[in-house]
Amino acid sequence: METENHTKIAEFLILGLSDDPELQPILFGLFLSMYLVTVLGNLLIILTVSSDSHLHNPMYFFLSNLSFIDICFISTTVPKMLVNMKSQKKDISYIECLTQVYFFNTFGGMDNFLLTLMAYDCYVAICHPLNYTVIMNPRLCALLVLLCWIIMFWVSLVHVLLMNELNFSRGTEIPHFFCELAQVLKVANSDTYINNVFMYVVTSLLGVIPMTGILMSYSQIASSLLKMSSTVSKYKAFSTCGSHLCVVCLFYGSAIVVYFSSSVLHSNHKKMVASLMYTVVSPMLNPFIYSLRNKDVKGALGEFFIRVASCPLWIKDFRTKFILRPERQNL
């Protein structure tokens, strides 16, 4: 096969989830609904946390950041997939593919880091409650999130710079519904040894270290729970980290399924379906998990909806007092 330099490649072809034209409208409606639910659900969490002063603490600071990351994470892949489904096309430009790789790795890594920070927050809240406000001060929380952003920006940038040195054939097909780094490297015509080594090393470090931190945090939490004599105290402590534990299981569980499916499954279609779990399903379910299992969030959501519902009445009173009444007086 004749090899073309990457600078001459205008676009790639993304095979997508299905070639059946009859399934395209159904898949389009399904993923559009899931995307809208994800964006609105996570946006609602952000607005609720920012509008309620009772939720201005490290736990919900990390939660609002996680919701923002989930919106960005799903927006990296799904909109382009919807455009291709609607237009019955499979093309993605070379620059768009590089952009997807960059932001997908950045937001995926941020998801990973934030879950670790939230686990540490739960550990401090349960195991060191008296020193919680001192340890988890706002400045430290902001610095930790900023550090995570800096790490992921540079790691993703190196991925893209290494990928930019590769050569691809004209009309290269990517057997996925977005430009996943591992899949793009498989279809390259150049030697990808350095790319693969860097990818595996970074994935191992950014996967093992956060997961180890989460496991250590929850082992200490479990030890503290066993020492509590009061059932009420145990329930209160578990409710503090119950929602986070569900999100962790969903995120890492789906990631592990994708990892093993890549090794065991030989069908690209099955691998894509497995990838949907952490790219689409996990960001969509996170707001429901936190809003349904967390009493504080449920209460804040109720108050937020009450304030939103009362806005038309407030606007009507404002219009009557400050707009219509002066006009009548002038007449």
C-alpha positions as CSV (number, residue, x, y, z in Angstrom):
1,M,0.0,0.0,0.0
2,E,1.3,3.4,-0.9
3,T,2.2,5.5,2.1
4,E,1.2,9.2,2.3
5,N,2.8,11.6,4.6
6,H,0.5,12.8,7.4
7,T,0.7,16.4,6.1
8,K,-1.1,15.3,2.9
9,I,-3.8,13.4,4.8
10,A,-6.9,15.6,4.8
11,E,-9.2,13.3,6.8
12,F,-9.7,9.9,8.4
13,L,-12.8,7.6,8.1
14,I,-14.5,6.7,11.4
15,L,-16.4,3.4,10.9
16,G,-18.9,4.2,13.7
17,L,-21.2,1.9,15.5
18,S,-23.2,0.6,12.6
19,D,-23.3,0.7,8.8
20,D,-27.1,-0.1,8.6
21,P,-28.9,3.0,7.3
22,E,-32.1,2.0,9.1
23,L,-30.4,2.0,12.4
24,Q,-28.9,5.5,12.0
25,P,-32.0,7.5,13.0
26,I,-32.5,5.3,16.0
27,L,-28.9,5.6,17.1
28,F,-29.0,9.3,16.4
29,G,-32.1,9.8,18.6
30,L,-30.7,7.6,21.4
31,F,-27.3,9.3,21.6
32,L,-28.8,12.8,21.2
33,S,-31.1,12.0,24.2
34,M,-28.2,10.6,26.3
35,Y,-26.0,13.7,25.4
36,L,-28.7,16.2,26.4
37,V,-29.5,14.3,29.6
38,T,-25.8,14.3,30.5
39,V,-25.2,18.0,29.8
40,L,-28.4,19.1,31.5
41,G,-27.9,16.8,34.5
42,N,-24.3,17.8,35.2
43,L,-25.1,21.5,34.5
44,L,-27.9,21.2,37.1
45,I,-25.4,19.8,39.6
46,I,-23.0,22.8,38.9
47,L,-25.8,25.4,39.3
48,T,-27.1,23.7,42.5
49,V,-23.7,23.6,44.2
50,S,-22.9,27.2,43.2
51,S,-26.2,28.6,44.3
52,D,-26.4,26.9,47.7
53,S,-24.0,28.2,50.4
54,H,-24.4,25.0,52.4
55,L,-22.7,23.1,49.6
56,H,-19.7,25.4,49.5
57,N,-17.2,22.8,50.9
58,P,-14.4,20.7,49.4
59,M,-16.7,17.7,48.7
60,Y,-19.0,19.6,46.4
61,F,-16.2,21.8,45.0
62,F,-14.8,18.5,43.6
63,L,-18.3,17.3,42.6
64,S,-19.0,20.5,40.5
65,N,-15.5,20.1,38.9
66,L,-16.4,16.5,38.1
67,S,-19.7,17.5,36.5
68,F,-17.9,20.1,34.4
69,I,-15.3,17.5,33.3
70,D,-18.1,15.0,32.4
71,I,-19.8,17.6,30.2
72,C,-16.5,18.3,28.4
73,F,-15.7,14.6,28.3
74,I,-18.9,13.5,26.5
75,S,-18.8,16.7,24.3
76,T,-15.4,15.6,22.9
77,T,-16.8,12.5,21.1
78,V,-20.7,12.5,20.9
79,P,-21.4,15.7,18.9
80,K,-19.1,14.7,16.0
81,M,-20.7,11.2,16.1
82,L,-24.1,12.8,15.9
83,V,-23.1,15.0,13.0
84,N,-21.8,12.0,11.0
85,M,-24.9,10.0,11.7
86,K,-27.1,12.9,10.5
87,S,-25.1,13.6,7.4
88,Q,-24.5,9.8,6.7
89,K,-20.8,10.5,6.5
90,K,-17.8,9.0,8.3
91,D,-15.1,11.5,7.7
92,I,-13.1,13.4,10.3
93,S,-10.4,15.8,9.5
94,Y,-6.8,15.2,10.6
95,I,-6.9,18.3,12.9
96,E,-10.2,17.2,14.4
97,C,-8.8,13.8,15.1
98,L,-5.8,15.3,16.9
99,T,-8.1,17.6,18.8
100,Q,-10.2,14.6,19.9
101,V,-7.2,12.7,21.1
102,Y,-5.9,15.6,23.0
103,F,-9.1,16.6,24.8
104,F,-10.3,13.0,25.3
105,N,-7.1,12.1,27.1
106,T,-7.1,15.4,29.1
107,F,-10.7,15.0,30.4
108,G,-10.4,11.3,30.9
109,G,-7.4,11.8,33.1
110,M,-9.1,14.6,35.0
111,D,-12.0,12.3,35.7
112,N,-9.5,9.8,37.1
113,F,-7.7,12.4,39.3
114,L,-10.9,14.0,40.6
115,L,-12.3,10.7,41.8
116,T,-9.0,10.2,43.7
117,L,-9.3,13.7,45.3
118,M,-12.8,13.0,46.3
119,A,-11.8,9.7,47.9
120,Y,-9.1,11.5,49.9
121,D,-11.7,14.1,50.9
122,C,-14.0,11.3,52.2
123,Y,-11.1,9.8,54.1
124,V,-10.3,13.1,55.8
125,A,-13.9,13.8,56.6
126,I,-14.5,10.4,58.2
127,C,-11.1,9.6,59.7
128,H,-10.0,13.1,60.7
129,P,-13.3,15.1,61.2
130,L,-11.8,17.5,63.7
131,N,-9.0,18.6,61.4
132,Y,-11.1,18.5,58.2
133,T,-11.4,22.2,57.6
134,V,-7.7,22.7,58.3
135,I,-6.5,19.9,56.0
136,M,-9.0,20.4,53.2
137,N,-8.8,24.2,53.0
138,P,-10.0,26.0,49.9
139,R,-6.5,26.9,48.8
140,L,-5.2,23.3,48.9
141,C,-8.3,22.1,47.0
142,A,-7.8,24.7,44.2
143,L,-4.1,23.9,44.0
144,L,-4.7,20.1,43.7
145,V,-7.2,20.6,40.9
146,L,-4.9,23.0,39.1
147,L,-2.0,20.6,39.4
148,C,-4.1,17.8,37.9
149,W,-5.0,20.1,35.0
150,I,-1.3,20.9,34.4
151,I,-0.3,17.3,34.4
152,M,-3.0,16.2,32.0
153,F,-2.4,19.2,29.6
154,W,1.3,18.2,29.3
155,V,0.7,14.5,29.0
156,S,-2.0,14.9,26.3
157,L,0.3,17.4,24.5
158,V,3.1,14.9,24.3
159,H,0.7,12.3,23.0
160,V,-0.4,14.6,20.2
161,L,3.1,15.7,19.3
162,L,4.3,12.1,19.0
163,M,1.2,11.2,17.0
164,N,1.8,14.1,14.7
165,E,5.1,12.5,13.6
166,L,3.3,9.4,12.3
167,N,2.5,8.6,8.6
168,F,-0.9,7.4,7.5
169,S,-2.3,6.0,4.2
170,R,-4.9,7.9,2.3
171,G,-8.4,6.9,3.3
172,T,-7.3,5.4,6.7
173,E,-10.2,3.8,8.5
174,I,-10.4,4.0,12.3
175,P,-12.5,1.1,13.7
176,H,-14.2,3.1,16.4
177,F,-16.8,5.9,16.9
178,F,-14.2,8.5,17.7
179,C,-10.4,9.0,17.4
180,E,-9.2,6.8,20.3
181,L,-5.4,7.0,20.7
182,A,-4.8,3.3,20.8
183,Q,-6.9,2.7,17.6
184,V,-5.2,5.6,15.7
185,L,-1.8,4.1,16.5
186,K,-2.9,0.7,15.2
187,V,-3.7,2.1,11.7
188,A,-0.5,4.1,11.4
189,N,2.1,3.1,8.8
190,S,5.1,4.4,10.8
191,D,6.9,2.8,13.6
192,T,4.8,3.4,16.7
193,Y,7.1,1.9,19.3
194,I,7.8,5.2,21.1
195,N,4.1,6.1,21.0
196,N,3.1,2.8,22.5
197,V,5.8,2.8,25.2
198,F,4.8,6.3,26.3
199,M,1.1,5.4,26.1
200,Y,1.5,2.3,28.3
201,V,3.8,4.0,30.8
202,V,1.5,7.0,31.2
203,T,-1.6,4.8,31.4
204,S,-0.1,2.6,34.0
205,L,1.1,5.5,36.1
206,L,-2.1,7.5,35.8
207,G,-4.2,4.4,36.4
208,V,-2.3,2.6,39.1
209,I,-1.4,5.6,41.3
210,P,-5.0,7.1,41.5
211,M,-6.5,3.6,42.0
212,T,-4.0,2.9,44.7
213,G,-4.9,6.2,46.4
214,I,-8.6,5.3,46.2
215,L,-8.1,1.8,47.6
216,M,-5.9,3.1,50.5
217,S,-8.5,5.8,51.3
218,Y,-11.4,3.4,51.4
219,S,-9.4,0.8,53.4
220,Q,-8.8,3.5,56.1
221,I,-12.5,4.5,55.9
222,A,-13.6,0.8,56.3
223,S,-11.3,0.5,59.3
224,S,-12.8,3.6,60.9
225,L,-16.3,2.4,60.3
226,L,-15.6,-0.9,62.0
227,K,-14.4,1.0,65.1
228,M,-17.6,3.0,65.4
229,S,-20.1,1.6,67.9
230,S,-23.1,3.7,66.9
231,T,-25.2,2.5,64.0
232,V,-26.2,6.1,63.3
233,S,-22.6,7.2,63.0
234,K,-21.8,4.3,60.6
235,Y,-24.8,5.2,58.4
236,K,-23.9,8.9,58.4
237,A,-20.3,8.1,57.6
238,F,-21.3,5.7,54.8
239,S,-23.7,8.2,53.3
240,T,-20.9,10.7,53.1
241,C,-18.9,8.5,50.6
242,G,-21.7,6.1,49.3
243,S,-22.4,8.1,46.1
244,H,-18.7,8.5,45.4
245,L,-18.1,4.8,45.8
246,C,-20.9,4.1,43.3
247,V,-19.3,6.5,40.7
248,V,-15.8,5.0,41.3
249,C,-17.2,1.4,40.7
250,L,-19.0,2.6,37.6
251,F,-16.0,4.4,36.1
252,Y,-13.2,1.9,36.9
253,G,-15.5,-1.1,36.3
254,S,-16.3,0.1,32.8
255,A,-12.6,1.0,32.2
256,I,-11.5,-2.5,33.3
257,V,-14.2,-4.1,31.0
258,V,-12.8,-2.1,28.1
259,Y,-9.3,-3.1,28.9
260,F,-10.0,-6.8,29.1
261,S,-12.4,-6.6,26.1
262,S,-9.5,-5.2,24.0
263,S,-7.4,-8.3,24.9
264,V,-10.2,-10.9,24.7
265,L,-12.7,-9.7,22.1
266,H,-11.7,-9.8,18.5
267,S,-14.8,-7.9,17.3
268,N,-14.3,-4.2,16.9
269,H,-18.1,-3.7,17.3
270,K,-18.0,-5.3,20.8
271,K,-15.0,-3.2,21.8
272,M,-16.9,-0.1,20.8
273,V,-20.0,-1.1,22.8
274,A,-17.7,-1.7,25.8
275,S,-16.2,1.8,25.3
276,L,-19.6,3.4,25.5
277,M,-19.8,2.5,29.2
278,Y,-17.1,5.0,30.3
279,T,-17.4,7.5,27.5
280,V,-21.2,8.0,27.5
281,V,-23.0,6.0,30.2
282,S,-20.8,6.9,33.1
283,P,-21.0,10.7,32.6
284,M,-24.8,10.4,32.1
285,L,-25.4,8.4,35.3
286,N,-23.1,10.5,37.7
287,P,-25.7,13.3,38.3
288,F,-28.4,10.8,39.1
289,I,-26.2,8.9,41.5
290,Y,-25.2,12.0,43.4
291,S,-28.7,13.5,43.4
292,L,-30.6,10.4,44.4
293,R,-28.2,9.0,47.0
294,N,-27.1,12.3,48.6
295,K,-29.6,14.0,51.0
296,D,-27.8,17.4,50.8
297,V,-27.9,17.5,47.1
298,K,-31.5,16.4,47.0
299,G,-32.4,19.2,49.4
300,A,-30.4,21.8,47.5
301,L,-32.0,20.6,44.2
302,G,-35.5,21.1,45.7
303,E,-34.6,24.6,46.9
304,F,-33.1,25.4,43.5
305,F,-36.3,24.3,41.6
306,I,-38.4,26.4,44.0
307,R,-36.2,29.5,43.3
308,V,-36.5,28.8,39.6
309,A,-40.3,28.4,39.8
310,S,-40.6,31.7,41.7
311,C,-38.6,33.7,39.2
312,P,-41.6,34.5,36.9
313,L,-43.5,35.9,40.0
314,W,-40.5,37.9,41.0
315,I,-40.1,39.3,37.4
316,K,-43.8,40.1,37.4
317,D,-43.6,42.0,40.7
318,F,-40.5,43.8,39.5
319,R,-42.2,44.8,36.2
320,T,-45.3,46.1,38.1
321,K,-43.4,48.1,40.7
322,F,-40.6,49.6,38.7
323,I,-41.8,49.7,35.0
324,L,-45.6,49.9,34.8
325,R,-46.2,52.0,37.9
326,P,-43.8,54.8,36.9
327,E,-45.3,54.8,33.4
328,R,-48.8,55.3,34.9
329,Q,-47.6,58.1,37.1
330,N,-46.1,59.9,34.2
331,L,-49.4,59.7,32.4
